[in-house]
Amino acid sequence: MDMITQVMNIFNGTYQDDRGYIHHRVQGKTYDIRMHPMTLEWACSCPAYKFGRGKQCKHIKEIQEKA
């Protein structure tokens, strides 16, 4: 388990970076799912998001359904 995953597990599965993005993790995955609260812009580091040209992937949808 990497350091970021350990920290996110301690702090309720999210953290906010200095640029304002809120980072999420789906349990069991290492993909970085991030959302900017001012612009409501979502992004994911998974191949489906990258090669889908910015379309929402299942990881983003899973985080949105939790909220």
C-alpha positions in Angstrom: 0.0 0.0 0.0 1.4 3.4 -1.0 1.7 6.4 1.4 -1.1 8.4 -0.2 -3.5 5.4 0.2 -2.6 5.0 3.8 -3.2 8.7 4.5 -6.5 8.7 2.6 -7.7 5.7 4.7 -6.9 7.6 7.9 -8.7 10.8 6.7 -12.0 9.3 5.4 -10.7 8.5 1.9 -10.1 12.0 0.7 -7.6 14.8 0.9 -7.4 18.3 -0.5 -4.2 19.6 -2.2 -2.8 23.1 -2.2 -4.5 23.8 -5.6 -8.0 23.1 -4.2 -8.6 19.7 -5.7 -10.3 17.1 -3.5 -8.8 13.7 -4.2 -10.7 10.5 -3.8 -9.8 6.8 -4.0 -12.1 3.9 -4.8 -11.4 1.1 -2.4 -9.0 -1.5 -3.8 -7.9 0.8 -6.7 -4.9 3.2 -6.9 -6.5 5.6 -9.4 -6.5 9.2 -8.4 -10.1 10.6 -8.8 -10.1 14.4 -8.3 -12.7 17.1 -8.2 -12.3 20.9 -8.0 -15.1 22.3 -5.8 -15.1 25.7 -7.5 -15.5 24.5 -11.1 -17.0 21.0 -10.3 -14.5 19.6 -12.8 -13.9 15.8 -12.3 -10.9 13.8 -13.6 -9.5 10.3 -13.1 -6.2 8.7 -13.7 -7.6 5.4 -15.1 -7.2 4.4 -18.7 -10.9 4.5 -19.4 -11.0 8.2 -18.5 -7.8 9.0 -20.3 -8.6 7.2 -23.6 -12.3 8.1 -23.3 -11.3 11.8 -24.0 -12.6 13.1 -20.7 -15.9 11.2 -20.4 -16.8 10.1 -17.0 -15.6 6.7 -16.0 -17.1 4.2 -13.5 -14.8 5.4 -10.7 -16.1 9.0 -10.9 -19.7 7.8 -11.0 -19.0 5.6 -7.9 -17.7 8.6 -6.0 -20.6 10.8 -7.1 -23.1 8.2 -6.0 -21.6 8.0 -2.5 -22.0 11.7 -2.0 
